[in-house]
Amino acid sequence: MAYNIEFPETIHKPVCLPDGANLSETLTVVNSPVLFGCRTGICGTCLVQIEDGYATLSPPNEAEQEALEIYAPGNETARLACQINLTSNIALIKIEGV
């Protein structure tokens, strides 16, 4: 099974990725608007807001949730892209300023 990753409000075309794909491993090679730094959920470089599909993703683990409270307090649909394992179609927007 494959899922689409969309980047609303950008010039970037949707990307089709396989079920369970780790976004940090695949979005880097397709020239997406999402940048990755540490890839471990610490630096916040890959902070995104999930515009569509948030409810279908597995919830953030404890470490990611702690980072989200620092980098995006109060944003209920923020995630660290490096921590997402794809299980559905999603649309995401890069959160700038981290």
Summary of the structure (lengths in Angstrom):
residues: 98
radius of gyration: 12.1
end to end distance: 33.1
largest distance: 34.3
contacts: 268
relative contact order: 0.29
helix: 23%
strand: 26%
